[in-house]
Amino acid sequence: MSSSTTAATPMAKQQPRSGPLARTSRSTATRVLAGLLLAGALAYSTWSLEAFLPTGLSPRTTYVSELAAEDQPYGTFFRTLDFIAGLLVLAGALGALLGRTAPLGRTAPLGRAARRGWLPAVGWAGIALFGAATAADSRLPLSCAATADPGCLARERAGDVPWTHSAHAVSSSVAVTGALIGMVLLTFVARRHATAPRLALARTGPVLVVLELLATGWTLASVAAFDAGRGTWGLGIAQRLQLLFIAVWLVVLAWSAVSEARRE
């Protein structure tokens, strides 16, 4: 009896210490992941600097990717920032997946109460895919700007451009697909399981998802019109809105994670 009581006493004293330490560790990890996502979103938005740089490309009619084309004056600058953005988001998403603790720690099933749920896992995998494809996208640059250069457009339609043009189209599509998967699933999870009624992702996520779907639809229609020789249909505006809504959603996700970390 006495030996049993003696053995149990130290363990009872250790538990109060381990609880706060574990919560502090989770909170720190969540803040780091949120910081990666926030930094990635900001780097992903640097295309907006075209408003202050003499790029010579119209934001109304050109692809954002054409800012980073090999023949453009600021191509290296934009390609480098896209690469950094992709790596930052990828690191944050992998941290959520592999670290067995996702941001929004008290929001099941993003939190430890339901780590076995497949929805958040697929959602974070989508964000990881978005980050990886964005980084790959920057390493597969366009050689010229087809929407602004008739000669480039003629070469592209004749197939007289580097293979990176086709590869770039694929990687860009994969990036947007990954982003949509993550946005839809993680927003759904937050809406359905949020324990904090003011969680930013639960409140504003659905609006951003709808706006992103609309912008994506507009972008696809504009690309089809351009390929058919029927003009751009505001292609530049549509794609910039598409990228903007992804970046804003990532910021909301990061902010929500920080908010939850403060509650730990």
PATOR-894788 format. One record per atom (N, C-alpha, C, O, CB): residue in one letter; y negated, z, x. Coordinates in steps of 0.001 Angstrom, whole numbers, plus 500000, padded with zeros to 6 digits. Each point is the difference from the previous one (the first is absolute). Glycine has a CB too. Layout:
BEGIN
AYZX...
***
This chain:
BEGIN
M501197500000500827M498803500000499173M498753500000500862M499089499204499770M502152501998498432S498703499687502795S498811500130500823S499792498756500853S498866499554500174S501441502927499857S500790496945500509S499851498798500817S499537498825499177S499227499174500485S502539501661501024S498694499067497237S499574498912499118S498522500096499699S499290498994499996S502985500924499006T497255501314500741T498584500209499698T499146499668501202T498930499407499867T501669502365498487T499876498613502830T499250499748501225T499886498511500278T498955499526500445T501817502665500457A500308497064498834A499987498553500259A499106499267499034A499395498988500354A502901501178500533A497612500339497880A499221499298498981A498516500231500178A499184499167499605A502725501040498829T497732500943502169T498586500355500093T499189499018500838T498932499581499554T501741502780500184P499784497246501468P499225499039500776P499815498683499280P498929499400500086P501914501674501956M500179498457497246M499884498728499298M498977500086498898M499267499042499755M503096500448500779A497575501635498804A499014500167498936A498608499977500563A499068499539499341A502557501778499336K498213499192502577K498673500012500605K499601498625500514K498816499668500068K501534502713500548Q500666496813499751Q499680498693500564Q499572498999498942Q499236499085500309Q502377501378501501Q498844499674496967Q499724498986498982Q498524499826499698Q499552498861499865Q502640501658499179P497010500572500840P498594499799499742P499304499220501097P499028499285499754P500999502806498966R500508498064502555R499360499264501082R500356498518499960R499154499141500248R500885502933501133S501251497631498296S500430498607500015S499366499200498883S499740498809500172S502395501906500843G497611499902497848G499397499284498876G498641499424500339G499811498790499872G501422502699498603P497806499328501956P498684499474500357P500054498991501135P499263499014499988P499769503123499257L501851498105501756L500112499050501106L500496498648499517L499500498959500427L500938502936501133A500547498121497548A500532498744499464A498930499271499195A499862498781500098A502452502213499829R496928499762499272R498937499372499202R498919499421500894R499477498921499723R500988502670498409T499195499119502941T498994499495500935T500469498726500673T499224499063500182T499978503264500197S502080497640499993S500560498807500632S499969498811499057S499640498892500397S501819502558501007R498925498783497329R499977498917499017R498568499521499761R499745498800499896R502326502139499017S497006500010501002S498603499649499760S499437499169501143S499282499027499770S500441503063498893T500602498293502569T499518499253501163T500574498593500021T499287499031500257T500499503107501017A501528497758498451A500641498683499979A499386499112498927A499781498808500217A502342502220500622T497599499563497997T499412499230498908T498614499500500372T499643498863499692T501672502481498664R497902499500502306R498654499593500411R500047498873501032R499175499087499974R500014503240499565V501780497748501364V500140498933500997V500353498678499321V499413498962500305V501314502729501417L500241498355497349L500394498788499287L498829499443499195L499776498790499972L502590502051499907A496893500044499471A498838499561499224A498956499371500913A499372499004499641A501059502807498670G499384498776502878G499050499428500950G500393498608500451G499146499127500157G500329503161500590L501817497501499462L500484498664500378L499739498987498902L499564498880500268L502191502175501151L498514499340497338L499774499087498875L498524499686499834L499627498854499751L502401502058499122L497128500112501267L498561499792499854L499460499086501091L499231499080499722L500573503171499216A500601498002502303A499559499151501104A500498498569499823A499283499043500293A500708502955501220G501245497865498006G500533498669499743G499222499262498931G499741498803500126G502478502027500542A497406499883498275A499227499380498921A498636499540500500A499528498925499628A501664502515498702L498177499370502509L498687499623500539L500112498786500921L499183499083499928L500077503314499914A501758497602501025A500187498853500890A500341498736499215A499604498896500375A501159502663501430Y499978498621497097Y500388498869499160Y498795499393499279Y500053498859499539Y502202502187500164S496665499724500205S498808499549499270S498927499410500901S498903499698499529S501585502036498797T499801498098502948T498959499537500914T499617498539499780T499037499515500594T501800502136501047W499905497652497516W499568498644499642W498611500031499352W499276499005500028W503138500303499661S497221501838499730S498687500115499349S498851499880500991S498854499795499602S502192501649498669L499257498684503028L498963499839501016L499488498566500072L499007499725500672L502035502134500613E499631497234498028E499517498617499956E498607499921499401E499271499036500236E503081500167499561A497273501814499423A498651500028499422A498933500150501075A498836499672499770A502110501319498146F499445499503503259F499031500233501076F500224499105501209F499221500033500953F500609502302498271L501229496865500742L500320499135501130L499818498532499614L500324499607498879L501300502115501993P497862497473500049P499829498564499720P501315499242500130P500209499259500960P497435500892499855T503235500042498213T501324499366500076T499958498519499645T500841499224500455T500171502970498976G498008497416499757G499938498612499552G500946499677498865G500075498847499576G499266500575502695L501383501566497224L500947499807498903L499467500646498729L499434501092500045L502481498846501588S498264499391497238S499517500517498728S500990500990499401S501176499673499838S497578498192499785P500790503342500047P500894500974499358P500472499556498618P500969500550499477P497862501231501788R500509497245498142R500366499535498662R501172499032500014R500737499900499019R496906500410500310T502531498985501766T500978498905499984T501077500073501076T500956499226499944T497254499417499119T501677502238501896T500932500010501133T500983501164499922T499714501044499415T498531497860501975Y502924500884499217Y500965501081500146Y499451501043500970Y499282499659500940Y502634498755498580V498418502845500255V499646501044500954V500690499732501337V499430500255501060V500269501410497057S501513497826501828S500754499714501225S499290498983500884S500212499972501212S501888500539497557E497059498655500627E499311498983500793E498940500606500908E499581499366500968E500843498998497211L499138502853501524L499098500701500912L500680500250501341L499350500059501044L499506501019496998A502469499067501905A500780500303501206A500665498769500587A500847500125500885A499539502143498219A499250496542500422A500599498770500531A499665499843501475A498989500518500472A500858498408497262E500989500371502977E499846499876501452E498726499286500409E499488500234501094E502962499753499072D497028499147498977D498799499260500371D498712500661499511D498920499424500129D502449498516499817Q498739503258499497Q498821500683499479Q499394500932501052Q500730500573500810Q500235499287496874P497704500297502312P499341500766501064P500401501474500058P499983500604501072P498137497832498696Y502241502147499080Y500387501411499977Y501492500174499687Y500437501052499533Y497228499531499750G503090498365500988G501417500025499677G500751501136500681G500768500712499353G499104496848500340T499913502615501603T500698501054500735T499651501378499446T500870500862499874T499134497689502173F498741501652497628F499537501276499447F500731500338498701F500528501103499853F497224498515501199F502280499444498016F500637500257498708F501518500108500130F500620500798499296F497505497991499582R502478500427502004R501453500089500190R500391501363500575R501002500590499596R499100496917500758T499105502979500581T500295501294500613T499921501129498978T500861500880499978T498253498264502199L499864500834496984L499846501055499004L501089499922498932L500462501031499511L497070498961500906D502876498808499222D501114499865499049D501289500575500589D500775500659499307D498144497281499720F501292501800502247F501199500519500670F499986501532500009F501013500638499714F499093497284501726I498751502650498889I499868501465500016I500201500566498598I500683501009499822I497731498845502132A500986499489497051A500147500460498610A501461500033499588A500461500978499412A497289498087500046G502976499874500847G501405499941499630G500817501095500661G500853500613499358G498900496948500338L499996502690501583L500748501032500711L499689501397499460L500898500835499892L499102497706502140L498746501716497632L499620501314499471L500682500275498663L500555501078499786L497240498737501390V502156499198497924V500632500181498691V501505500122500158V500630500827499341V497520497881499559L502429500476501967L501445500074500243L500394501382500515L501002500565499561L499039496969500930A499179503007500431A500303501326500544A499925501070498917A500849500889499941A498262498383502284G499876500642496920G499880500973498932G501150499926499017G500536501029499588G497021498851500672A502826498912499362A501088499830499037A501333500434500590A500804500638499320A497946497476499632L501488501543502311L501245500428500640L500041501520500161L501063500614499910L499054497186501298G498725502792499030G499949501455500077G500405500637498692G500694501017499984G497516498807501712A501351499571497187A500382500515498688A501485499814499733A500638500847499375A497068498655499804L502841499382501301L501418499717499754L500933500768500935L500971500611499552L498352497139499657L500380502216502083L500906500562500988L499770501486500238L500904500710500441L499188497062500615G498698502698498652G499712501401500212G500498500883498888G499870501221500077G498183498089501203R502519500098497678R500552500729498859R498951500877499322R500323500983499333R501903498996501791T496523499647499061T498935500667499245T498894498987499780T499405499508500958T501163502781500009A499158497402497794A498995499009499692A498697500668499632A499999501152499566A501770497274499681P497104500869500919P498754500513499461P500139500280498505P500935499523499356P497784499208502395L500370502025497718L500064500480498624L501140501000499891L500866499886499133L498185497937499972G500933503152501785G501120500917500167G500406500748498763G501178500330499862G498099499886502410R499793500079496791R500390500771498824R500095499110498774R499945500478498867R498971501544502110T501226496681499258T500094499061498899T501382499397499962T500254499012500689T497303500499499468A503335501044499071A501355499473499914A499967498653499294A499199499822499082A501771502512500883P499882496693500434P500987500160501047P499526499534501363P500830499672500848P500873500064497423L496992500222501972L499537499690501343L500171501197500922L499975499851501222L498397498512497828G501800502813500378G500095501209500794G501427500424500244G500944499281499670G496888501400499424R502316500497501489R501322500434500418R500928500295498831R501214500075500187R497740500845501844A500494499251496747A500841500310498851A500874498820499603A501010500178499320A497260501426499903A501349497188501197A500799498828499588A500020498953501099A499760498824499730A499661501606497869R500858499968503629R500056499043501105R501123498997499820R500002498934500617R499046502798500882R501912498618497648R501129499095499804R499654498844499067R500785499061499874R500750502859500508G497299498129498958G499637498948499067G499832498658500695G499398499932501072G499498501775497510W501622497233500832W499926498682500638W498657499330499765W499591499167500808W502865500608498915L496843500559499198L498714499359499731L498976500240501111L499419499037500500L501051501223497072P499290500991502833P499043500200501082P500462499379501315P499182499523500787P500109502572498095A502015497912501355A500513499402501231A499718498497500033A499559499464501017A502234502299499084V498465497569498783V499730498554499937V498498499744500071V499557499029500614V502535500610498014G497128501239500741G498548499846500054G499471500081501414G499195499168500419G500668501799497318W500593500049503008W499558500132501388W500549498876500863W499347499576500953W500531502897498752A501326497035499969A500542498848500728A499116498776499780A499800499198500913A502538501727498860G497133498937499008G499078498900499722G498745500096500841G499520498993500522G501366500890497168I498572501336502447I498810500183500828I500312499718501464I499186499411500712I499948502294497665A502051498717502073A500412499709501372A500121498495500216A499586499481501037A501628502717499068L499356497100498910L500123498544500089L498624499353500061L499781499060500763L502391501035497980F496910500411500454F498623499497500026F499390500158501389F499391499066500521F500356501510497047G500414500604503033G499448500230501328G500619499095501048G499292499425500826G500281502916498521A501753497531500623A500692499169500987A499606498534499855A499756499317500994A502157502301499008A498026497900498754A499653498596499769A498544499719500365A499676498909500469A502034500996497703T497407501079501614T498594499826500378T499866499885501512T499253499162500505T500027502127497461A501451499561502754A499985499909501462A500560498656500467A499449499376500907A500801503123499246A500848497055499225A500589498713500358A499052498857499658A499909499016500734A502380501933498892D497011499190499261D499045498990499554D498958499713501078D499623498851500230D500731501888497402S499186500330503026S498964499838501020S500527499301501244S499227499431500771S499670502619498364R502417497992501063R500605499331501159R500395498569499675R500493499281500869R500336502924499938L498959497372497945L500313498636499562L498732499361499439L499947499670498816L502466500966500675P496577499188501341P498696499548499495P499986498519499614P500791499199500496P498155502537500933L500140497936497682L499719498606499694L499306499376501206L499327500697500760L500490499794496746S500341498228502668S499347499332501132S498587499560499634S499156499805500875S503082499423499950C497509500616497871C498691499547499541C499830500402498535C500929500502499367C499084497550502277A498779501716497829A499670500426498632A500027498791499060A499036499238499929A499538502664500968A502530497934498391A500187498814499163A499017499931498839A499618498902499596A502771501134501031T497191501095498827T499098499975498846T498582499610500394T499207499602499147T502197502145499774A498269498366502378A498633499696500449A499927498771500898A498915499469500238A500584502949499599D501637497131500657D500033498889500953D500882498881499442D501224500132499984D498419501462501968P499746497297497586P500787498894499441P501037499457500974P501085499587499590P496959499837499011G501625500575502686G500943499514500997G501218500909500078G501132499529500105G496979499460501186C501652502289498658C501117500961500021C500858499844498747C501229500049500065C497385501564501294L500723498197497505L500742499824498745L500878498758500059L501150500026499561L497004501120499188A501300497762501798A500772498765500112A501207500197500917A501096499527499697A496809499135499911R501897502029501501R501115500250500917R501044500901499347R501201499803500188R497246499933501773E501101501236497283E500935500926499357E500858499270498975E501210500216499928E497172501672500424R500986497243498852R500753499266498976R500908498946500615R500985499592499386R497152500804499010A501535499163502811A500853499036500691A501091500695500816A500852499344500599A497214499072499494G501897502910499923G500987500746500768G499718500006501485G500880500304500806G500758499132497469D497128500227502091D499647499915501417D499275501266500465D498974499929500677D500875497569499115V500695503643499839V499445501290500432V501142500853500552V501165499725499712V496960500159498548P501561501138502522P501068500853500555P500835500655498910P499554500148498861P499011500276503127W502641499963498374W500924500635499062W499455501325499475W500436500497498962W501459498404502231T497145501660499538T499453501282499571T499285499906498656T499852501016499320T499911499606503070H499798498209497213H499372499858498685H500982500372498886H499669500765499094H498839497423501820S502701501259499168S501020500308498997S500459501447500115S500175500683498991S500564496926501039A499456502860501205A500440501376500208A498948500982499496A500328501052499451A501019498219502538H497386500370498205H498915500866499540H500008500125498483H499780501085499461H498859498252502532A501612499566497328A500062500036498531A501124500915499527A499846500728499020A499230496939500883V502060502291500801V501123500854499628V499675501471500252V500219500837499125V501363497288501399S497903502197500649S499701501398500331S498914500565499092S500047501178499643S500608498378502729S498373499627497253S498961500461499083S500581500310498628S499643501003499382S498670497639501866S502583500499498278S500643500230498705S500852501261500023S500009500774499042S499998496763500546V500709502662501518V500837501196500132V499124501254500008V500364501010499396V501370497667501887A497121501270499392A499101501156500066A499506500388498612A500023501175499636A499277498139502669V500260499709496930V499494500292498656V501127500505499103V499799500914499200V498420497327501078T502959501166499855T501146500458499201T500325501459500304T500225500795499088T500685496863500877G499114502693501324G500259501381500379G498952500948499459G500320501086499516G500796498088502520A497619500409498046A498914500837499479A500150500220498501A499820501117499515A498668498023502285L501840499808497467L500160500120498546L501160500933499648L499893500813499081L499177496867500641I502027502200501007I501141500890499747I499579501458500191I500272500853499155I501338497342501594G497730502074500365G499565501362500272G498990500506498994G500106501131499528G500324498447502850M498595499599497291M498964500409499056M500587500325498629M499682501032499409M498677497549501831V502491500539498265V500569500188498663V500902501234499950V499850500845499118V500040496674500509L501041502582501316L500986501080499941L499387501370500298L500279500963499285L501460497389501396L497437501753500354L499427501302500335L498980500454498960L499860501196499741L500509498298502674T498919499548496991T499078500366498922T500776500464498776T499613500969499346T498698497378501513F502771500972498835F500842500407498875F500542501405500209F499984500825499087F500629496784500514V499869502656501611V500532501319500320V498928501072499845V500250501061499427V501387497884502150A497168500774498937A498914500969499909A499610500266498551A499740501144499628A499440498100502605R500778499716496954R499633500160498591R501051500795499229R499672500817499139R499081497021500980R502488501915500199R501072500613499220R500301501426500422R500421500822499186R500522496929500504H498838502541501591H500449501290500512H498895500857500596H500283501062500554H501867497865499873A496605500642499474A498921500768500627A499893501395499391A499951500165498781A498820497701501684T501195503128500413T499798501370499533T498529500364499996T499595500935499308T502652499682501565A496945498656499892A498561500250500025A499310498992499093A500018498807500305A500111502119502053P499260499506496535P499416499058499052P498864499173500572P499676498943499460P500971502620498777R498747498893502837R498882499263500573R500402499171501215R499133499524500733R499369502259498434L502766498042501050L500454499221501139L499430498587499917L500183499309498998L501927502069501143A497199498195500914A499275498731499974A500920498812499735A499647499090499250A498702501894502327L502833499028499040L500913498873499817L500476499890498561L500159498894499483L500560501352502884A499510500891496978A500448499988498612A498889499505499068A500276499370498979A501297502527501531R497173498390499845R498890499637499111R499523498569500198R499791499271499031R499531503103500984T500505497224501245T499402498691500267T501005498948500444T499688498809500004T498250502381500598G503278499240499775G501007499052500450G500310498898499006G500051498834500393G500881502990500918P499280498498497394P500323498942499032P498913498935499890P500301498813499874P501024502860498875V497417498748501298V498897499031499925V500038499074501200V499831498789499855V498765502857498872L501626498911502461L500052499179501208L501197499058499989L499906498873500485L498948502956500762V502264498621498206V501174499135499902V499704498804499090V500322498862500343V501191503127500036V497876498269498468V499667498911499072V499020499033500651V500170498785499902V500215502742498133L498593499003502628L499022499137500667L500656499172501106L499672498829500191L498528502842499286E502726498952501244E500702499281501060E500862498873499425E500039498907500564E499969503189500825L500667498151497519L500812498959499367L499131498844499504L500370498835500150L501305502911499179L497184498571500088L499086498959499540L499457499179501172L499942498773499932L499445502671498109A500217499244503033A499484499298501177A501084499134500636A499719498902500480A498652502967499912T502863498624499610T501105499222500558T500263498751499159T500229498916500535T500782503194500393G498952498056497755G500170498844499117G498917498962500222G500277498802500053G500805502676498272W497675498988501804W498876499090500260W500194499299501341W499762498797500107W498696502674498536T501966499258502367T500214499411501323T501072498921499954T499819498918500559T499499503243500496L501790498127498286L501084499012499914L499548498739499269L500327498886500410L501343502980499611A497575498315498894A499493498843499254A499041499184500859A500005498770499955A500250502502497892S498916499430502941S499033499311500857S500704499223501110S499607498880500329S498702502902499167V502728498817501077V500762499312501041V500664498743499440V500001498950500642V500396503248500519A500164497921497640A500628498840499365A498977498901499739A500283498820500210A501419502689498737A497115498876500597A498947499013499739A499560499318501292A499793498787500032A499439502563497994F500629499435503035F499577499429501283F501055499045500544F499674498918500489F498993503152499987D502588498332499438D501076499130500501D500096498711499204D500431498972500523D500813503046500228A498350498032497970A500040498809499153A498729499168500121A499862498978499328A501624502253499103G497592499195502414G498759499262500193G499015500159498865G499191499106499755G502092499299501565R498770502728497976R499109500225498861R498924501050500265R499490500624499069R502394498739499471G497780500826502716G498981500983500342G500625501338500355G501221500145500059G497174498688498435T500732502141501742T500496501309500455T500072501050498890T500695501004500156T498352498461502061W500250500325496670W500035500961498886W499622501420500450W500565500985499525W501212497608499388G497280501489501992G499597501323500478G501070500673500826G500153501220499950G498419498988498066L502172499005502748L501109500515500796L499582501151500901L500684501020500076L500326496724499856G497856502086500755G499549501029500924G499716501320499310G500374501061500501G498684497156500910I500286501723497444I499680501218499251I501282500674499519I500158501215500121I497640497790499159A503111500194500176A501251500547499473A500793500717501081A500473501117499789A499581497057498516Q500095501189502857Q500798500628501051Q499313501229500579Q500665500973500358Q500305496800500169R497720502191499566R499289501176500520R500117501174499037R500102501147500434R498299497350500779L501584501233497504L500231501076499032L501423500536500125L500229501206499909L498092497760498529Q502611500145501768Q501401500391500159Q500153500976501172Q500658501033499876Q500078496743499171L498656501888502078L500094500863501171L499211501297499808L500414501065500460L499873496899500968L498584501932497895L499178501184499763L500740501035499162L499960501190500313L497999497385499837F502715500988498791F500706500942499125F501167500665500725F500294501169499750F499046497450498269I501330500652502878I501065500609500797I499419501103500884I500546501101500077I500756496725499906A497586501865500682A499385500980500899A499524501236499245A500200501125500457A499106497007501047V500063501661497341V499509501133499211V501173500859499540V499915501228500020V498089497421499221W503090500714500343W501175500755499566W500551500844501145W500399501145499785W500138497060498540L499491501247502883L500466500766501155L499105501206500263L500483501073500362L500467496830500616V497744501915498838V499070501120500167V500273501072498954V500006501191500311V498258497253500635V501963501130497810V500310500962498927V501299500740500315V500090501211499796V498724497326498516L502179500750502177L501266500624500377L499781501040501094L500517501114499920L500710496783499456A498004501735501642A499724500929501097A499232501222499506A500305501127500388A499673496947501216W499032501703497546W499212501110499465W500866500929499156W499855501221500070W498107497319499938S502925500894499208S500896500808499178S500908500856500869S500271501160499689S499658497092498524A500543501150502894A500867500755500902A499247501177500625A500538501102500106A500771496802500369V497451501857499935V499195501079500584V499730501081498970V500051501189500317V498892497182501264S500772501229497196S499734500972498938S501196500899499769S499851501206499806S498580497186499131E502764501019501082E501204500790499810E500285500896501186E500501501114499846E500388497090498717A498784501293502644A500220500816501194A499135501257499964A500418501049500490A500148496879500817R498249501982498128R499112501147499921R500518501072499039R499616501167500086R498488497312500450R502774501105498546R500555500955499044R501180500768500570R500427501016499451R498817497501498718E501281500972502959E501198500656500586E499674501420500459E500874500699500513E499998497054500228
***
